[in-house]
Amino acid sequence: MAGDIFFFLCLLPHNLFLTENMVASSKPLETSLSDDFIIPTNGDIGASLCTDDRSPCVYLCGNSLGLLSKRSNALVEEELQVWGKRAVVGHFSHPKDRPWTEICDTVTPLLAELVGANEKEVACMGTLTNNLHLMMDSFYKPTSERYKILCEAKAFPSDQYAFASQAVARGLDPAATIIEVAPRAGEYALREEDILEVIAKEGPSIALVIFSGVQYYTGQWFPMQAITRAVKEQGCICGWDLAHTIGNVPISLHDWDVDFAVWCSYKYVNSGPGGIAGLFVHEKWNSIEKPRSAGWWGHELTTRFNMPPKFSPILGAQGFQQSNPCVLAVASLLGSLQIFKEAGMMGPIRERSIQLTQGLEVLLKGSNYFVPLENVSSQYPTAGSGKPGFTIITPSDPSARGAQLSLLFLPTGSEVMRNVFDFLCKKGVIGDEREPDVIRLAPIPLYNTITECQQAAKVLEEALQSL
């Protein structure tokens, strides 16, 4: 396997590292981009088949929960100290110049840069599904002619629940309201032409199109700019769920003319479990669409604490804020965003990500148990029967995926995935399982290395050999 990855690295363009601002991709893949992240040890995660409890595990699960950074840890501790020493005074007087009434101002510019937006188009607030409901309350305005919601089939369940409940709240039948675009038979990724065809065909009846930027299960990165353009040509509203997109791939929400977007920050952005989320509202809506569920934190700061009876919203996305944010959550997010900034933001980080994921893909396809996706139906005609193996259902084109590779274990409907996942965990390799047959592995460019990818591929081979 070492020979495979050496061969792969030799195939990379020789000028890839020559761009002056490519801070991240100029660091060798064998070395962590940042040493600021705290990696659990084998002992910490209970890797019972590892002989060295003190060695760091192989953590390829940042697509589910990013690692804690030392920077975030220190900033949270600072806020705890301020809370202890200044209590309520910390809202207005802060020894680190981060008064709590304005603490989101520390992260807003960095979030805006990460998603390709103006600062006033971005708000650090709430949770993803709550923000999705807020956005749909304002932007989903069904009429007798335009009432449908278009999304990808098997969107993340919380999104599905939100879409259905929004339809029901307006007296509509979800079954007749929600259109789901599914892959073709025998395929796992959606084809761009199929998405665009549905948009063109159903456009006059669609009120809202909302896809995931990167699909959580397959890891497919949808052609966001092309979809947004097609949606706008049909006169529909275009929104995006960026849970698996922000911090993973470069995006330009403002320039692409996206109407709104929502995201969480605890995956690729490493803000911590249940970390504070965010939303984007294009500035063109500033004078048109006002918050429909107002709260005091969305009121202009200059008069907020005068407690006026009439709501005067902050111009832009931040007017949608409702309650004061958790300071500890914002501090944790700030720590990670500072590391993103020091690494050069998404341009160079994405270059490194492409290399790491391609490297892992080469290693996995070199397995004795790998089955090309196009051969699965012929080699496994019956679910539940056949020798253990796996395929990769994530698109092989780097422009159609982020960091994640989704491995489908064969035969489907068997215990292969569960047994392999258990073996990986016991050997100190952490990915995550998605029932019934998928394990997702995501080398994160900020802290993973190609050596860890080699180790993961090696242990996967051992796991399948053990069955």
C-alpha positions as CSV (number, residue, x, y, z in Angstrom):
1,M,0.0,0.0,0.0
2,A,2.9,2.4,0.7
3,G,3.9,1.8,-2.9
4,D,0.4,2.6,-4.1
5,I,0.3,6.0,-2.4
6,F,3.8,6.8,-3.5
7,F,2.8,6.2,-7.1
8,F,-0.4,8.3,-6.6
9,L,1.6,11.2,-5.2
10,C,3.9,11.1,-8.1
11,L,0.9,11.6,-10.4
12,L,0.0,14.9,-8.8
13,P,0.7,18.0,-10.9
14,H,4.2,19.2,-10.3
15,N,3.1,22.8,-10.0
16,L,0.4,22.1,-7.5
17,F,2.5,23.5,-4.6
18,L,3.9,26.6,-6.4
19,T,1.0,29.1,-5.8
20,E,2.2,31.5,-3.2
21,N,-1.0,31.7,-1.2
22,M,-1.6,27.9,-1.0
23,V,-0.5,27.7,2.6
24,A,-2.4,24.5,3.3
25,S,-1.5,22.4,0.3
26,S,2.2,23.2,0.5
27,K,2.5,21.2,3.7
28,P,3.5,17.5,3.1
29,L,0.5,15.1,3.3
30,E,2.4,13.0,5.8
31,T,2.3,15.9,8.2
32,S,-0.8,17.4,10.0
33,L,-1.6,20.8,8.6
34,S,-2.3,22.1,12.1
35,D,-1.0,20.6,15.4
36,D,-3.7,22.6,17.3
37,F,-6.2,19.7,17.3
38,I,-6.6,17.3,20.2
39,I,-6.8,13.7,18.8
40,P,-8.2,11.0,21.2
41,T,-5.8,8.2,22.0
42,N,-6.6,4.5,21.4
43,G,-7.1,4.2,25.1
44,D,-9.6,7.1,25.2
45,I,-11.8,5.5,22.6
46,G,-11.6,2.0,24.0
47,A,-9.6,0.5,21.1
48,S,-9.3,-2.9,22.7
49,L,-7.2,-4.6,20.0
50,C,-4.5,-1.9,20.0
51,T,-1.4,-2.6,22.1
52,D,-0.5,1.1,22.5
53,D,-3.2,2.9,24.5
54,R,-1.3,6.2,24.4
55,S,-1.0,6.5,20.6
56,P,-3.5,8.8,18.8
57,C,-6.3,7.0,17.1
58,V,-7.0,7.4,13.4
59,Y,-9.9,9.8,13.4
60,L,-11.7,10.0,10.0
61,C,-15.0,11.2,11.4
62,G,-14.8,14.9,11.1
63,N,-17.7,14.8,8.7
64,S,-19.8,13.9,11.7
65,L,-18.1,15.7,14.6
66,G,-14.9,17.8,14.2
67,L,-12.1,17.5,16.7
68,L,-11.6,20.0,19.5
69,S,-8.8,22.5,18.9
70,K,-6.5,23.8,21.6
71,R,-7.4,27.3,20.5
72,S,-11.1,26.6,21.1
73,N,-10.4,25.0,24.4
74,A,-8.4,28.1,25.5
75,L,-11.0,30.6,24.3
76,V,-13.8,28.7,26.1
77,E,-11.7,28.7,29.3
78,E,-11.2,32.4,28.9
79,E,-14.9,33.0,28.7
80,L,-15.5,30.9,31.8
81,Q,-12.9,33.0,33.6
82,V,-14.6,36.2,32.5
83,W,-18.0,34.8,33.7
84,G,-16.4,34.0,37.0
85,K,-14.7,37.3,37.5
86,R,-17.1,39.8,35.9
87,A,-20.4,38.0,35.7
88,V,-23.1,40.2,34.1
89,V,-20.6,43.0,33.5
90,G,-19.0,40.8,30.8
91,H,-21.8,41.7,28.5
92,F,-20.4,45.2,28.1
93,S,-16.9,45.1,29.6
94,H,-14.6,42.3,28.6
95,P,-10.8,41.9,29.3
96,K,-10.2,40.4,25.9
97,D,-12.3,43.0,24.1
98,R,-15.1,40.4,23.3
99,P,-18.1,41.9,25.1
100,W,-20.8,39.3,25.0
101,T,-23.4,41.6,23.4
102,E,-21.1,41.8,20.4
103,I,-19.3,38.4,20.5
104,C,-20.8,37.2,17.3
105,D,-19.0,40.1,15.6
106,T,-15.8,38.1,16.1
107,V,-17.0,35.2,14.0
108,T,-19.2,36.9,11.4
109,P,-16.4,38.1,9.1
110,L,-14.8,34.7,9.1
111,L,-18.1,32.8,8.4
112,A,-18.8,35.3,5.6
113,E,-15.4,34.5,4.0
114,L,-16.0,30.8,4.5
115,V,-19.3,30.8,2.6
116,G,-18.6,33.5,0.1
117,A,-20.9,36.2,1.4
118,N,-20.9,39.8,2.7
119,E,-20.9,40.2,6.5
120,K,-24.4,41.5,6.7
121,E,-25.6,38.4,4.8
122,V,-24.5,36.1,7.6
123,A,-25.7,35.4,11.1
124,C,-24.2,33.2,13.7
125,M,-27.2,31.8,15.5
126,G,-29.4,28.9,16.6
127,T,-29.4,25.4,15.3
128,L,-29.6,24.2,11.8
129,T,-33.2,22.9,11.8
130,N,-34.5,25.9,13.7
131,N,-32.8,28.2,11.2
132,L,-34.3,26.2,8.4
133,H,-37.8,26.7,9.8
134,L,-37.1,30.4,10.2
135,M,-36.0,30.7,6.6
136,M,-38.9,28.7,5.3
137,D,-41.3,30.8,7.3
138,S,-40.1,33.8,5.3
139,F,-39.3,32.3,1.9
140,Y,-41.7,29.4,1.4
141,K,-44.8,31.2,0.2
142,P,-47.0,28.7,-1.7
143,T,-49.7,29.8,-4.0
144,S,-52.4,27.8,-5.8
145,E,-50.0,27.6,-8.8
146,R,-46.6,27.6,-7.1
147,Y,-46.6,25.4,-4.0
148,K,-44.1,22.5,-4.4
149,I,-40.8,21.9,-2.6
150,L,-38.1,20.3,-4.6
151,C,-35.3,18.4,-2.8
152,E,-33.0,15.4,-3.2
153,A,-34.4,11.9,-2.3
154,K,-33.2,10.7,1.1
155,A,-32.2,14.1,2.3
156,F,-31.1,14.2,6.0
157,P,-34.2,13.2,8.0
158,S,-34.4,16.5,10.0
159,D,-34.8,18.3,6.7
160,Q,-37.5,15.9,5.5
161,Y,-39.4,16.5,8.8
162,A,-39.1,20.3,8.3
163,F,-40.3,20.2,4.7
164,A,-43.3,18.1,5.6
165,S,-44.2,20.1,8.7
166,Q,-44.0,23.4,6.7
167,A,-46.3,22.0,4.1
168,V,-48.8,20.8,6.7
169,A,-48.7,24.2,8.5
170,R,-50.0,25.7,5.3
171,G,-52.8,23.2,4.8
172,L,-50.9,21.2,2.2
173,D,-50.4,17.4,1.8
174,P,-46.7,16.7,1.9
175,A,-47.1,13.8,-0.5
176,A,-48.5,16.1,-3.2
177,T,-46.2,19.0,-2.3
178,I,-42.7,17.6,-2.0
179,I,-40.9,16.4,-5.1
180,E,-37.8,14.2,-4.5
181,V,-35.2,13.7,-7.2
182,A,-33.8,10.2,-6.9
183,P,-30.8,8.6,-8.6
184,R,-31.3,6.3,-11.6
185,A,-31.8,2.6,-10.9
186,G,-28.6,1.0,-9.8
187,E,-26.9,4.4,-9.1
188,Y,-26.3,6.3,-5.9
189,A,-25.4,9.8,-7.1
190,L,-27.7,12.2,-8.8
191,R,-26.9,13.2,-12.4
192,E,-26.8,17.0,-13.0
193,E,-28.9,16.6,-16.1
194,D,-31.7,14.8,-14.2
195,I,-31.9,17.5,-11.6
196,L,-32.0,20.3,-14.2
197,E,-34.6,18.4,-16.2
198,V,-37.0,18.2,-13.2
199,I,-36.4,21.9,-12.4
200,A,-37.3,22.8,-16.0
201,K,-40.3,20.5,-16.1
202,E,-41.8,21.3,-12.7
203,G,-40.5,24.9,-12.5
204,P,-43.9,26.7,-12.8
205,S,-45.3,24.7,-9.9
206,I,-42.3,25.0,-7.6
207,A,-42.1,27.5,-4.8
208,L,-38.9,26.4,-3.2
209,V,-35.9,24.3,-4.2
210,I,-33.7,23.2,-1.4
211,F,-30.9,20.7,-1.7
212,S,-28.0,19.7,0.5
213,G,-24.8,21.2,-0.8
214,V,-23.0,17.9,0.0
215,Q,-25.3,14.9,0.5
216,Y,-24.7,13.5,4.0
217,Y,-25.1,9.8,3.0
218,T,-23.3,9.5,-0.3
219,G,-20.9,12.5,0.0
220,Q,-21.9,13.8,-3.4
221,W,-21.3,17.6,-3.9
222,F,-24.2,18.8,-6.0
223,P,-23.5,21.3,-8.8
224,M,-24.7,24.2,-6.6
225,Q,-24.1,27.1,-9.0
226,A,-25.8,25.3,-12.0
227,I,-28.7,24.3,-9.9
228,T,-29.1,27.8,-8.4
229,R,-29.0,29.3,-11.9
230,A,-31.6,26.9,-13.2
231,V,-33.9,27.5,-10.2
232,K,-33.7,31.3,-10.6
233,E,-34.5,31.0,-14.3
234,Q,-37.8,29.3,-13.3
235,G,-38.6,32.1,-10.8
236,C,-38.3,29.8,-7.8
237,I,-36.7,30.5,-4.4
238,C,-33.3,28.7,-4.0
239,G,-32.1,27.6,-0.5
240,W,-29.3,25.3,0.6
241,D,-28.6,23.1,3.6
242,L,-24.8,23.4,4.0
243,A,-24.4,21.1,7.0
244,H,-21.8,19.0,5.1
245,T,-20.6,21.8,2.9
246,I,-19.3,24.6,5.0
247,G,-15.6,24.1,5.8
248,N,-15.6,21.2,3.4
249,V,-15.7,22.7,-0.1
250,P,-15.4,26.3,-1.4
251,I,-18.7,28.1,-2.1
252,S,-19.8,31.6,-3.2
253,L,-23.3,32.1,-2.0
254,H,-23.5,35.8,-2.8
255,D,-22.1,35.6,-6.3
256,W,-24.2,32.5,-7.1
257,D,-27.4,34.5,-6.1
258,V,-28.5,32.0,-3.5
259,D,-31.6,33.3,-1.7
260,F,-30.9,31.7,1.7
261,A,-28.8,28.9,3.3
262,V,-28.5,27.3,6.7
263,W,-25.7,25.3,8.3
264,C,-24.4,23.7,11.5
265,S,-20.8,24.2,12.5
266,Y,-19.8,21.1,14.5
267,K,-18.7,19.0,11.5
268,Y,-16.0,20.4,9.3
269,V,-15.9,23.7,11.2
270,N,-15.1,22.0,14.5
271,S,-17.2,24.1,16.9
272,G,-18.1,21.2,19.2
273,P,-21.1,18.9,19.7
274,G,-24.3,20.8,19.2
275,G,-22.3,24.0,18.4
276,I,-23.9,27.2,17.3
277,A,-25.2,27.2,13.7
278,G,-25.7,29.9,11.1
279,L,-27.7,31.2,8.2
280,F,-27.3,33.3,5.0
281,V,-29.8,35.7,3.5
282,H,-28.8,37.4,0.2
283,E,-28.7,41.2,0.6
284,K,-31.2,41.7,-2.2
285,W,-33.9,40.7,0.3
286,N,-32.9,43.3,2.9
287,S,-35.7,45.7,2.0
288,I,-38.2,43.1,1.0
289,E,-38.2,40.2,3.6
290,K,-38.3,41.0,7.3
291,P,-38.1,38.4,10.1
292,R,-41.5,36.8,10.7
293,S,-40.5,35.4,14.1
294,A,-38.8,38.4,15.7
295,G,-36.7,38.2,18.9
296,W,-34.8,40.8,20.9
297,W,-31.3,39.8,19.7
298,G,-32.4,40.7,16.1
299,H,-33.2,44.2,17.3
300,E,-30.6,47.0,16.5
301,L,-27.9,46.9,19.2
302,T,-28.0,50.7,19.6
303,T,-31.4,50.6,21.2
304,R,-31.8,46.9,22.2
305,F,-31.2,47.5,25.9
306,N,-33.6,50.4,26.0
307,M,-36.2,47.6,25.7
308,P,-38.5,49.4,23.1
309,P,-41.9,47.9,22.5
310,K,-41.5,48.0,18.7
311,F,-39.1,45.7,16.9
312,S,-36.4,47.4,14.8
313,P,-34.4,44.7,13.0
314,I,-30.7,44.8,12.3
315,L,-30.3,45.2,8.5
316,G,-29.6,41.8,6.8
317,A,-29.4,38.3,8.1
318,Q,-28.6,39.3,11.7
319,G,-32.1,40.7,12.0
320,F,-33.3,37.1,12.1
321,Q,-31.6,36.5,15.4
322,Q,-34.0,35.8,18.3
323,S,-32.2,35.1,21.6
324,N,-28.7,35.9,22.8
325,P,-26.2,33.3,21.7
326,C,-24.3,30.9,23.9
327,V,-21.0,32.7,24.5
328,L,-19.2,29.4,25.2
329,A,-20.4,28.0,21.8
330,V,-19.3,31.2,19.9
331,A,-15.9,31.1,21.6
332,S,-15.4,27.5,20.5
333,L,-16.4,28.3,17.0
334,L,-14.1,31.3,16.9
335,G,-11.1,29.2,17.9
336,S,-11.6,26.9,14.9
337,L,-12.3,29.7,12.5
338,Q,-9.0,31.4,13.4
339,I,-7.2,28.2,12.4
340,F,-9.1,28.2,9.1
341,K,-7.9,31.8,8.5
342,E,-4.3,31.0,9.4
343,A,-4.4,28.0,6.9
344,G,-5.5,30.3,4.1
345,M,-9.2,29.5,4.1
346,M,-11.0,27.2,1.6
347,G,-8.8,27.6,-1.4
348,P,-5.6,25.9,-0.1
349,I,-7.5,23.8,2.4
350,R,-9.6,22.3,-0.5
351,E,-6.4,21.6,-2.5
352,R,-5.1,19.5,0.4
353,S,-8.5,17.8,0.9
354,I,-8.6,16.7,-2.8
355,Q,-5.1,15.1,-2.4
356,L,-6.0,13.3,0.9
357,T,-9.3,12.0,-0.4
358,Q,-7.8,10.9,-3.7
359,G,-5.0,9.2,-1.7
360,L,-7.5,7.3,0.4
361,E,-9.5,6.3,-2.6
362,V,-6.4,4.9,-4.3
363,L,-5.6,2.8,-1.2
364,L,-9.2,1.5,-0.9
365,K,-9.4,0.6,-4.5
366,G,-6.2,-1.4,-4.1
367,S,-7.9,-3.7,-1.6
368,N,-8.5,-7.4,-2.5
369,Y,-12.1,-6.8,-1.4
370,F,-12.9,-3.8,-3.5
371,V,-15.7,-4.2,-6.1
372,P,-16.1,-1.5,-8.8
373,L,-19.6,0.0,-8.5
374,E,-20.5,-1.0,-12.0
375,N,-19.8,-4.7,-11.1
376,V,-21.9,-4.9,-7.9
377,S,-25.2,-5.9,-9.5
378,S,-23.6,-8.8,-11.4
379,Q,-21.4,-10.0,-8.6
380,Y,-24.1,-9.7,-5.9
381,P,-27.4,-10.5,-7.7
382,T,-29.0,-11.5,-4.4
383,A,-29.1,-9.3,-1.3
384,G,-27.5,-11.0,1.7
385,S,-25.5,-13.6,-0.2
386,G,-21.9,-13.5,-1.5
387,K,-18.4,-13.1,-0.2
388,P,-17.6,-10.0,1.9
389,G,-16.5,-6.9,0.0
390,F,-17.2,-3.2,-0.5
391,T,-17.6,-0.6,-3.1
392,I,-17.5,3.2,-3.0
393,I,-20.8,5.1,-3.7
394,T,-19.3,8.6,-3.6
395,P,-18.5,10.1,-7.0
396,S,-14.9,9.5,-8.1
397,D,-14.7,13.0,-9.7
398,P,-13.2,15.4,-7.1
399,S,-15.4,18.2,-8.4
400,A,-18.5,16.2,-7.4
401,R,-17.5,15.3,-3.8
402,G,-15.9,16.8,-0.7
403,A,-13.6,15.0,1.8
404,Q,-15.9,12.1,2.5
405,L,-15.9,8.6,0.9
406,S,-19.0,6.4,1.6
407,L,-18.2,2.7,1.5
408,L,-21.1,0.3,0.8
409,F,-20.4,-3.1,2.3
410,L,-21.4,-6.2,0.5
411,P,-23.4,-8.2,0.4
412,T,-26.0,-5.7,1.3
413,G,-28.5,-6.7,4.0
414,S,-25.8,-8.8,5.8
415,E,-23.8,-8.2,9.0
416,V,-20.6,-7.3,7.0
417,M,-20.8,-3.6,7.7
418,R,-21.5,-4.0,11.4
419,N,-18.7,-6.5,11.9
420,V,-16.2,-4.3,9.9
421,F,-17.2,-1.2,11.8
422,D,-16.7,-3.0,15.2
423,F,-13.2,-4.2,14.1
424,L,-12.2,-0.7,12.9
425,C,-13.2,0.8,16.3
426,K,-11.3,-1.9,18.2
427,K,-8.2,-1.2,16.1
428,G,-8.4,2.5,16.7
429,V,-9.9,3.7,13.3
430,I,-12.9,5.9,13.8
431,G,-15.4,6.5,11.0
432,D,-19.1,6.4,11.3
433,E,-21.7,3.9,10.2
434,R,-25.0,4.6,8.4
435,E,-27.4,1.7,8.5
436,P,-27.8,-0.6,7.0
437,D,-24.6,-1.0,5.0
438,V,-22.4,2.2,4.8
439,I,-19.3,3.4,6.6
440,R,-18.3,7.0,6.0
441,L,-14.6,7.9,6.1
442,A,-13.5,11.5,5.8
443,P,-9.8,12.6,5.9
444,I,-10.0,16.2,7.2
445,P,-7.4,18.5,5.7
446,L,-6.8,20.5,8.8
447,Y,-5.6,17.5,10.9
448,N,-5.5,14.3,9.0
449,T,-2.5,12.9,7.1
450,I,-2.0,10.4,4.3
451,T,-0.3,8.1,6.8
452,E,-3.6,7.9,8.7
453,C,-5.3,7.0,5.4
454,Q,-2.8,4.2,4.9
455,Q,-3.4,2.9,8.4
456,A,-7.2,3.0,7.9
457,A,-6.9,1.1,4.6
458,K,-4.7,-1.5,6.2
459,V,-7.0,-2.1,9.1
460,L,-10.0,-2.3,6.8
461,E,-8.2,-5.0,4.9
462,E,-7.6,-6.9,8.1
463,A,-11.2,-6.5,9.1
464,L,-12.5,-8.1,5.9
465,Q,-9.9,-10.8,6.1
466,S,-11.2,-11.7,9.6
467,L,-14.7,-12.4,8.4
